[in-house]
Amino acid sequence: MSGEMQGKKVVVIGTGIGGAGIAPLLAKEGADVIVLERSSFPGGKAASFEREGFIYDTGVHWVARGDKGPMGEIADILGVEIKYKSLDPAMRLTTGGRTVDLPHNMEDEESLEKLFDDLGVLKENRKGALAFFEDMAKERTPEELAELDEVSLSEYMERFVDDGQLNELIDGFAAAYVCVSRRAASTGEFIYGLNSQKGSKICYPLGGMRAIPMAYLQALEDMGGEVRYSLPVEQIVLEGGDVRGVEAGGFIPADIVISNTGIKETVGLVGRQHFPDEYVAMVDKLRLSFGAVSVKYALDAEVVKSHLSLYRPDFSDQEMADRQAPIFVPVPTAADPSLAPPGCQLVLAGCLAPPGLEEPEQADEICQAVLDRIENTMQDLFPDIEEHVVWKIRTNTRYIANVSGRNSGEVVGVAQNRHQVGKNRPTSSTPVQGLYLVGADAGGRGVGTEMAADSALNLWRALRNI
């Protein structure tokens, strides 16, 4: 223990992976930590809920590395156990009318050649395709990754190969990894996510996604910290330009305030006038990731055989393109049958959608159209699914915004596009003394929830050395 945090009063706003992670890490350093959560439940976008014997997630999740990644590192530091289950194959991919099972390991030439055969990569493009994957798998220093951060993934890929089926595969990976298109995605960030997967398998936490923040928060409470639910923060209070606490049903003093509620929302809680003009301008220019909509199916039988699927319609078929949607379909009960009653199945089908809620009626109309396409797609893939529905929930971007406490229903937060990663991503520090950010918006790299956990670890290390 460094002693720098001993006795410091810390208020953490939000119980997403970042907030739930940083709180016990600082309590372990001797800080007096209070976590404030606007909702009556923990987790934000990583929350889970119960309904008629089923436990389902806010989002449509599968975890990149589990205990091998930053979420596992936090758990190890805290001495808590979170169990994950990995299943083979890694994922079932359907694109361009072909279905392939993707292995966890796609690094050796033999596995890649089989993938190219199954996927239908043209013979004349195989050499370039192999060179692309070999280049992606190369070990790179942080400095080398930084040089690729602002390079579009589609542009970089074209240096090696231009194959329709392979483009579809990488489009699907970009949507799943960083929730932006291949053209907007950062090559450096994509390589980081792909290479971080080496030696580990994608998996799912037993007990649902909520098992992760709940384990962290239990560790906090075991160390004497406190979590207060149903208590939204109304204002972050400054005195002389420095943090003094927050208003949340009354004044709560703090030496340090750490916000897991998003950089744009945090500026609003402080007041734009308290930040330098250049910082406000930077925040205003930040683009958000895509939002997501989902249809959550509680079924009375096993209808979906694959535990994790990525489906992309054949866009050359106009009728199919008009009817269907590209969907990501995890089946949490394949990893953890206890999430549903015996013999039942929980299936989540999600699709990216515009995040903005500036015009709610227009956004709702767009989301409803995408949700209809998700249901069309699921019915086309699994014709008897409707016969086995116990209940079904359709969630739009407004749902994600309400659960997470953010202004928009984006999946990640600040988009991981080529202009907003690495050195161009907001850091956890702010110009206001004593105010810090945590979560996917600031100070981390990686895939989704892992980026939020990485942010918590980075901020913990920084605050230990103040």
N, C-alpha and C positions, 0 to 999 in steps of 0.2 A: 504494500500500500504506500503510495507516494506521500499522502498527507495533505496534498494541495486541496482536496475536496472535503476534508474532514470538517464537519459542522456546517458546511454551506447549505443554505436553504434553496432547494431546487424545485421548481414547478415544471412538470412536463405536460404539455397539452396534447392529448390524443393517445389512444392505445393501439394504433396500428403497429406493424412489426417494428418500425423504427422507434416509436415512442415507448412501446412495451419493452424493447431491447435496451435502450439507453438508460431507462429508469433504474433497474436493478444493478446495472453495471456501475452507475454512480453511487448507489446505496452501498455497494460493496467497497467503494472507496471512502466511505464514512459520511457521505452527504445525507442530509435530511430531505427525503424526496416525497413529493405529493404528485400524483398523476390525476389529471382532471379529464373526464370523458363525458362528452355531451350526450351520448346514448346510454341506454340502460344495460348495455352489453359491451364486452371488449372486442377489439380486433379491427374495427374499421372495415377496409376492403378484405381483410382476412378473417372476418367474423363468420360464425356458423350459427344456424338456428334449428330448432326442433319443431316438427309438425307431424302429428299422428304416427309417431314412432320412427320417423325419418330425421336424420341430421344432415342438413344441406348448407352449402357455403354461399356467402354473398356473391362471390365471383365464380369464375370457371377456372379452377386451379389444378395444376400439377406442379410439383416442385423440382427445380433443376437438379440440385445436388443433395438436398436433405442434410444429414449430419456431416457430410463432407464439405459443405459450404459455410458461408458466414452465419447462417442461422444455427448450424451445429456448433460453430466456434463460440457463439454467445452462450449456448447451453452448456458447453464444456467449462467455460469460465465461471458460470454460475453454479455448476454442479447439479444441473437438472437433466432429466432424461426425457427426450421426445423421440418416440419410435416412428420410423418410416418404413414403408413397404415398397419395394421395387418389383416390377413384373416384366416378363419378356413376351414379345419383343418390346422395344422401347415405345413404338408408336405404329399405328396403321395409317398409311397415307394413301388417299385416293385423289388423283389429279389427272386431267387429260384422258379420262376414261380408263385409267389403269390403277390397280390397287397393289401396293407393296407394303411389306412389313419391314420397318426400319430397325436394325439392330442397335444396341447401345453403343457399340464400337464400330465406327465407320472409317477407321484410320488406315487399315491395311488395304493394299491394292486389290486383293481378291474380293473383299467385301464391297469395295466401290464398284468393281466390274460387274458384280452380281446386281448391285443397285441400279447401275446404268442399263443393264439388260432388262430388268423388271420394269424400270421406269420408261424405257423406250427412247433413251438418249440416242441420237443418230450416230451411226458408226463413225462418220467423218468428224464427229465432235468429241469422241471418247478421249483422245489424247489431251485436248484442251480442258475437258472436264476433270480428268485426273490431275492435271497440273494445277487447276484451281483448288481442288480439295487438298492437295499436297501443300500448296502455298498457305491455305487457311490454317493448316495444322502445324506450321512452323513455330518454333518457340521465338517469342519476340520480347524485347525489353520494353518497359513502360515508355521509353523515349520513342522506340520504333512504332509502338501502337499509337502514340500521340501524333506521329506524322501521318497516320491513316485515319485519324478521327474525323477529319473534315472531307474525306473522300467518300462519295456516294458508293454504296455497295453495288448498285447496278453498273455504275461506271467502272468500278474495279473488276467486277466479274467479266465485263466485256473485253478486258485485256487478255483473257484466257479463252473464253468460249461464249457463244451466243446460241443456245439451244432452247427451244420452246419448253420442252418437258423439264429440263433442269432449271429454267427460269421459274417455272411454276413451283418446283420444290423449294427454291430459295425464297420465293415470295411467301410461301407458307411458313418457312422457318422465321423469316423476318417478322411476320405478323405475330407468331407465337413468342419469339424471343424478346422483341423490342416494341411491338405494337405500333409500328409505322411501316410504310411500304418499303420495298427493296430500293426504290429510287431515293427515298428520303433517308434511309437508314445509314448510319455511320459504319464504314468498313472496320475501323478500329474497335468500335463497341461490339460489332457482330463477331469479330475474331476473338475478342476477350470472352464473350459468352460461350462461343463454341469450344474454345480451348480450355476453359475452366471446367468443362464437362469431362475432361480426360480423367480416367481412373475412378469415375463415379457414375451413378445411374439416376435417371429421372425417377421420381418416387412420389409418394403421397403420405402425409402424416396421419397416423392412426388417431382416430377421434375427430377427424375433420381439421380444416385449416385453423380453427380456433384453438386447437391444442398448442400451437406455437405461442401466440401472445398470452394465453392463459398460464402456460408454464413459466414464462418470464415474469408475469405479474405475481404469481404465487411466490416466486423467489423474492421479489421485492417485498411483499408483505411478511415473509418469513424473516426478513432483515429489519423489520420495523417500519418499512415504508407504507404509504397509504394510497389507495385508489378510490376516488370519489366518482360515482356514476351519476348520470342524468344531471350533469352540472356543466353547461356550456360556458366558455369564457367569453365575457362581453367586451373586455378591453385588456390589453397589456399596458400596465401603468409605468410611466417613466417619471424620473425626477432629476432635473439638471442634465437631461439627455441620457441618463443611465436607467437600467431596469430597476424597479422597486417592487414589482409584484404584478398581480392580475386582479381584475374584478370578475368574480364568478359567484353570484349570490352573496356578495360581500367582498371585502378586500382581503387578499391572501398575499402576505409579503414573500419576497423571494430575492435572493442574490443573483440567481440565474433562472431564466425562463427558456425552455427548449420547446419549440413548436413543431408538432408532427401534423399540422393541419394544412400544410401547403404554403409555399412562399408568397403567392399572391394574397391568400387569405391572411397570412401573418402580417403583411404590410398594412392591410386594412385594420387589423386589431390594434396595431400600434398607432396608426395615423400616418398618412403619406408625408405630412409636413415634417415628421421627425427624421426622415431619411434624406441623404444628399440627393440632389436632382438626378445625378447620373445613375444612382442605384435604382431609383424609382423607374427611370427610363429603361434600364436593363430588365427589370421585373415585368414592365408592361409589354416588352417585346417578346418575352418568352412564349413559345408555342407549346400547346398542350398535346399530349398523345391522343390517339383515338379513344373514344369511349367504347363501351361494350353493352350489348343487350343479350339476354339469355332466356331460354326456356328450360325450366327445371322440371324433370319428370320423376314422379314417384310411381313405380310400377309394381304390380303384384306378381311378376314373373321375370325371369331373365330374358330380356328381349335383345339387348345389345351385347354381342359376344366379345368384341375388342374392348380392352380396358381404357384405351386412349386412342382417339382417332382425329385425324386432320383431313377434312374433306373439302375439295375445291371442285366446283362444277366444271364441266367441259364448256368453257366460254365460247368455243367455236359453234356450239349448238345454241342458236338464239332462243329457242323455246325453253331449253334448260336454263340458260342464263337469265331469262326473265322470271323464271319460277323459283329458282333455288338460290341459296346463299353459301358462301364459304364458311364452314363451321368447325369449331374445335370442340370435341366431345369426350370429356373424361367421364369415367364411371367409377366414382369413389368407392362404391361397395365392392368392386373387384379387389381393391386393396384392403378394405376394412368392411367386412360383411355386417359388423355391428351397427353400422350407420343406417340400417334398415331392418324391419322385422324379418324373421326367417322366411326365405324363399322369395323375398322382394328385391328390387333393384332401384338404385338411385342413379339417374343419368342427367348430366348437365350439358346443354348444347349452347354454345356462345358464338357470337359474331361481332366483329368490330363495327362501330358506328360513329357518326360525328358526336363530339363531346359537348358542344356548346349549348347553353340553355338561355342565351340572350333572348331568343324568341321561342318560349316554351311550347306554344301550340305547333309551330313548324317542326321543332325538334321532336315532339311527341308523335307527330304524323310520320316523320321519317323513321323513327324507332318502331312504330307499329307495322310499317311496311316491311322492315327488316325482320321483325319477329314473325310475321306471316310467312316469310320466305324460309326462316329457320324451321317452322313447323312443316312446311311443304317438303323441305329437304329430308327431315326426319321420317316423314311418312313415305317418301320415295325409297329411302334406304331401308326402313323397317316397317313394311306395310301393315303389320298387326299391332303397332305400338299403341294406337288409340284404344284398342280393346283391353289393354292392361293398365290403363291410367288409374291410379288411386287419387292423385291430385296433380295439378300442373300449375306452375307459376311462371308468368311472363314478367321479366324485369327490364326496364329501360334505363337510359342514362340518368334520368331523374332519381331513380331508385339508388343507383351508385352514389350520386351526389348526396342524397339524404343520409345514407348509411355512413359515408365517409366524412360528412361535414364540410365538404368542399363546394365551391360555387358551381363546378361543372362535373359531369359524370365521366371524366377521363379514367382510363385504366391505370396508367402509371403515374401520371402527374405531368411534370415538365417532360415533353417528348424527348426520346433518345434519338433525335435526328442528328445529322452530321454537323450542325451548327451549335448543338447544346449538349455535348458530351465532353469528357476529359476536362481540359483546362477551361473550356467554354461553359461548363455546367456550373450553376451556383454552388458555392461552398456552404458549409454549415455555419460559418461565421457571418455576422451581419455588421453593418456600421454602428449599430446600437450596442453600447457596452452592456454585456450580460445577457444578450439575446442571441440564441442559436437556433438553427433549423436542423431537423432530422427527418429521415424518410427518403423516399425515392426522388424527391425534388432536389436533394442537395448532398454533395459530398460522397457519392457512392458510384460503383459500377456493377454491372451484372444484369441478371434476368429478373425483372419484376420484384417480387418480395425479397429476393436475395440482395438487390440493390439497396433496399431499405435497411436490411440488416447490416450491410457493408457500411452504410452511412452511420449507423449507430456505433459500430466498432471504431470507425475513424474519428468520430466526435469524442468518444470515450478516451481514446489515446491522446487526443489533443488537450482535453480538459485535465487529464492527469498531469500534464506538463505545464500548466499555466504558471 
